[in-house]
Amino acid sequence: MTALQVILTGLVLLLCLAAFSCVIRTGKAWVRLYYGLSAIISTGLLIGAVPALLFSSGHPQTMILPVGLSWVGTHFRLDALSAFFLIVVNLGGMMTSLYGIGYGVHAAQPRRILPFFAAFLCAMNLVVIADDAFTFLLSWEFMSLTSWMLVMSNHRDPETQKAGLTYFTMAAFGTLMLLFAFGILAGADGGYSFEAIRGHSLPAWGGAIILALALLGAGSKAGLFPLHIWLPLAHPAAPSHVSALMSGVMTKVAIYGFIRIVFDLVGNRIGWWGPVPILIIGAATALIGVLYALMQHDLKRLLAYHTVENIGIIFIGLGLALAFHINGLEAGAAVAMTAALLHIFNHSLFKSLLFLGSGSVLHATGERDIDHLGGLIHRMPYTAFFFLIGSVAISALPPFNGFVSEWLTFQAILASPELPQALLKFLVPAVGAVLALSAALAATCFVKAFGVTFLGRARTAQAGTARETDRFSLTAMAILAILCLLIGILPTVAVDGIGPAVHQLVSAGLPPQGDSHSALSLIPFSSEKSSYNGLIILGFLLLAGSMTAWFIHHFASRVIRRGPAWDCGTPPESAASQYTSGSFSQPIRRIFGGTVFHAREKVDMPAPGETRAAHFSVKMSDPAWAFIFTPLNNLLEKTTERLNFLQFLTIRRYLSLMFATLIILLIMVVVWR
Amino acid sequence: MITDLFTQGIQMGIVLFVAPLLMGIIRKIKARLLRHRGASVFQPYYDIFRLLRKDVMMAENASWLYRVAPYIVFAAIWVAAALVPTFATGLMFSWATDFLAIVALLGTARFALALAGMDVGTSFGGIGSSREMMISSLAEPAMLMIIFTVALLAGTTQLSLIAEYISANPIGLRASLALAFIALIIVTLAENARIPVDNPTTHLELTMVHEAMILEYSGRHLALIEWAASIKLLLYLSLFGCIFIPFGMASAPASAGQYAIGIILYLAKLLLAGLFLAIGETAVAKMRVFRVAEFLGAALILGLLATILLFVSRGI
């Protein structure tokens, strides 16, 4: 059996599992069995995909099924790029299923989740192996709808309803844009298979239009600013293991769509200006995403906004790769593409980890608002530890994996003075500065997220009586945390692993890894330019730390006395005196909030002698809503009101309208030909 | 191999044991400038020893993170400082990381300390962590822009190779390097909690940032944190030495005489940098917390300008 057949068999099994879950009873044991099966199938899919990535060596496997459009059929293809994304999808699927064994039994109505969970996993797999436009769009829409059903699982909550509507609209918009993109790619004759599309000649304006449509279509799914608005609404509304899948994995599938269209299908038909919008939008997304995240106090929403930031970072990498690739600087393109793909993989790991951690917190306390939490490190020590590792990793700190991919992105930026275009010479350093700023802000944001949630004293009774989560959930988080560390200290293994996918996209790879000093040094260009060895760093840290600890324990006082906190002599009684998320991010809000969010602080201080309470409030407006979506909404409403009279016409008038439309369309066809 | 390991060990020892002395000398100079007699230059050592001998007094609800954080901070800053070329380039582990990773290691240390500040759940800890992270989230990108500048100039991000490039090539006065120099001064002041950004000697609630964050610490934990802070200052001053005046550094493998010259010159450079720092700190007043953003924003813009200049032409 070829790898592709294995994958397709696995997908059929997933669909069977989805169907099976419709008929089972919803007892705990059944739900556990369901998630266990889903974990096993995902593991099988993962194992099937790994050799396809490592040993495909440029020979994609294809398969055509005689279903679907009659003159196209259904094409599937497994090449290195698909295999890489299959690994991302199924690793995420495996971990969330494992987590689901413990977490899924708490769902109030499991039947609203179970059938769609497996179908959602199946749909994401289908998107990355689809090899014709019809199958791709169908799977894409299947993915959107199943995830929409999962978002709506708690449909009586008015917030969920709003999230569902927004998501539905944006998903439909995105698919529409992709539909147009494939329409142009396929040409007038409708050669919808990707093989035919690669051979088509495009009109001169085709490259630009398709790039714009791909940015809009795939970008709205991935969460590019300002199309990200559905993401912080929909991701938190879903059950936490589904949030992890949506944020950690589905956004990556959207990026897959972008990469497939721009790097593979359009190929070399994009001019030198192509990277400009990608870089600008990527940088804007990264910075605004993290600023949004800093302003949040809902843990899951904060994480969702962080996904927006990381998508921006990935798009910066893709933009750089495209810029190098167009100019024939393949070494730089390989570094930038490796950085982007590695960040895709890394983000899927730590974002899944963080969402799973937030799910455990949510289950233990019933709270998503971190201002109602605190002190959970005492009550949930393991969850806290794993969440801490996720936080360090996403903040791009060594020796964890987030640092490696951002380091590679910076190396790509440092190589870009070679780019001949003046515009890019000015743009790339500015993008680098924005990237640096958002990386630093991300660390601030996770000090806040972890510090307010897990440290300090419990702010509410629920937080004070929380209990550690179950073993399955902890296992899933532990595996993800270990992977975060492993990729951080052994980056060459990961980089070599994604080498075939990079090679397929930019027809070049990194130089052989390792240098005269160590076989584990990550080397983007050459060892004279830069190298990074995570293992040595970790070893050094452990050595220095243990030496210090040994010294302290032998020569210093070993006594620890416990007492009340000092706090400059005035230890506060109430837990409310602690810093909250709002107060923690207040300095940042002061600096950036005024310009970006129109933040206005209002202090209502009673006059001396008055006994009423003082009030403090902050007003912020969301630029994406304020400048784009609210006006758009208003316009839509006005237009529909104007057109309302069309609802009350006589049948004669309706018929004549239809007739007129037909005539106009016919005229258009005549003129077009 | 053994000699390589030995010189690397010397480097680690120097940064460890010279750092408190540097702190003491800076304090002494500042005191003299203010016409105080000032404490002995060895006072920081006495302070560390005294703190090490004392018992740790810890809040009842402090978690394991609070106890581990000082070790993480100390180890990360020590390792970072050990990887900066001080008296010699091309030491044994200099290839393991580059400038970006060294700065990121300092970020790891700061992350741990900021979390520890929030662990006990006091308002001072929170205010310190929040402001420290605000300052660093502006200082770190400025620092990265400085790295970009020197990396573009030297064509590498390895600090050893940067130092060798700059000492070997007569690059003269460059607009980009000058901008990076000013930016690095600003970042150094901010990252080390020096005047005018923060005051290392104050315990007045409205002015302190770094000190508020570590307010709850005592005993050996505080000793480690204070020691790490002095190593961090030494690291930043060494950066000036290795980027802007890398002359007289030995290039490993070298003879004992060259190493000795390197060490003496390195100590002289540190003394010079410390002198300027003390004079500068005495001459200016501390600024309000929210003016810091503009101050650091200036560093970021200068660094970005320097980078763009080099993107346009490596000759500027």
Interface residues (C-beta under 8 A of the other chain):
Chain A: G374 G375 I377 H378 P381 L388 V392 S395 A396 L397 P398 F403 W407 F410 Q411 I413 L414 S416 P417 K425 F426 V428 P429 A430 G432 A433 A436 L437 A439 A440 L441 A443 T444 F446 V447 K448 F450 G451 V452 L455 G456 R457 D515 H517 S518 S521 S527 E528 K529 S530 S531 Y532 N533 I536 I537 F540 L541 L542 A544 G545 T548 A549 I552 F555 A556 S557 V559 I560 R561 R562 G563 P564 A565 W566 D567 C568 P571 P572 A575 S577 Q578 Y579 S583 F584 S585 Q586 P587 I588 R590 I591
Chain B: L52 R53 K54 D55 V56 M57 M58 A59 E60 N61 A62 S63 W64 L65 Y71 I72 F74 A75 A76 W78 V79 A82 F93 W95 A96 T97 D98 L100 A101 A104 L105 G107 T108 R110 F111 A114 L115 M118 D119 V120 G121 T122 S123 F124 G125 G126 I127 S129 S130 R131 M133 M134 S136 S137 L138 A139 E140 P141 L144 M145 F148 A151 L152 G155 T156 T157 Q158 L161 H203 E205 L215 E216 G219 R220 A223 L224 V289 F290 A293 L300 G303 L304 T307 I308 L310 F311 V312 R314
